[in-house]
Amino acid sequence: MPVSDLPELDDELRRRLRRRFGNAVDSWLDGVPAVLEDLADRWGVEFGTLIQRGSMSVVIRCRAADGRGTVLKASPERRRIAHEAAALMRWSTAHVPAVLAVDEQAGALLMEAIEPGTPIAESAGYPSAESIASLLSGLHAGAVADPVFQSVSDRICYLFHSGTRNYERRPDLAEVISPDLYERGRRLALRLAAESSPIVLLHGDLTAVNVLDGGKRGLVAIDPAPCLGDPAFDAVDLVFWRAGSVVTIADRAREFAAALEVDPGRLMDWCAAFAAMVALEIAEAGGSRGQVAPFLEFAARA
C-alpha cells in the first residue's frame, strides 16, 4: 500500500503530540508513514481519515478487507499501547472495542470501529446515570486484576506530576489554584488508594472524551490507562464533567454510588482529591473563575 494513501500527518496532529512529548516527537512522526504502510499490508486494511483527538497517538479510520470499519492507533509510548491492548482483551463486555491486532514493537493497535462513535464530550446532553453505571459495571465485573498492570497509586502519582505542568505553562495560575490545595488533593488520593477496598481492573482515564456513543450497545470506553484499584476511582471524571455547582457534583456522586453499590462518602472523597486538578485544567484552558469556583469549593474538602 503506497504511503501516499496515508492521510497527511498535519500540523494539528503535530501540535497535539508536541504538547505531550515535546519537539522530540517530530523524529518519531517522520518514521510513522513507513511503519503504518507495513502494518496496513500485514493487517489488510485501507487507510481512511485521521481522527483528530488525543495527545499521545496517531489515530486513523481504516477499512478491513471484508468492509468492516476499523481504527488503527500508533504511539511512541509503546508500553502504554501494550497495556491498553492487554486491558481491552481482558474485559469481556460490549462496552469496549474489540482488539483485532496488536504490534507491541511498533506501538500499534488495530480495533473495531464504534458506531456512531461520537464522544459524549461532543454531545448536547449528559448521559443517564443508568448508562454510566452500566459502563462502569461492565468494566469492573469479571476482568482479572492482573498484577502486570500498575496500581492506582502509581496512576495517581503520574497524574498529579503531569498536572503540575499547567503551573509551569501558566505560573499565574498559582494565584487561582494554590499549589498547597493541589498537594492536599494528591495526599488524599494516595490515602484513599492505600485504604482497604475492592480491587478491580480500572479504565484509569474515563473522561468524556474517552466515552463514545455505541448506539444499541450503550456507552463504549476507549483509550484506557489500565490500573488496579478502587472501583470508585473510575467514576470521578464523569461526576465532574459539565458540573456547574457543588450541589451537582454531590448529587451525581450519590447517584453513581448507589448505582455502583459503593460508599457515596468515599466517592465524594475521591472527587475532593481530584477537584483542584480539574480546576487547574479548566483554568489553564481559559475557563473563567466562575467555572473554576465549584471545583475549588469541593477541593477544600480534601
Secondary structure, DSSP 8 states (H G I E B T S, - for coil): --GGGS----HHHHHHHHHHH-TTHHHHHHHHHHHHHHHHHHHTEEEEEE----SS-EEEEEEETTS-EEEEEE-S-HHHHHHHHHHHHH--STTS--EEEEETTTTEEEEE--SS--BGGGSSS---HHHHHHHHHHHHSS----TTSEEHHHHHHHHHHHHTHHHHH-GGGGGTS-HHHHHHHHHHHHHHHHS----EEE-S---GGGEEE-GGG-EEE-S---EEE-GGGGGHHHHHTT--SHHHHHHHHHHHHHHHT--HHHHHHHHHHHHHHHHHHHHHTT--HHHHHHHHHHHTT-
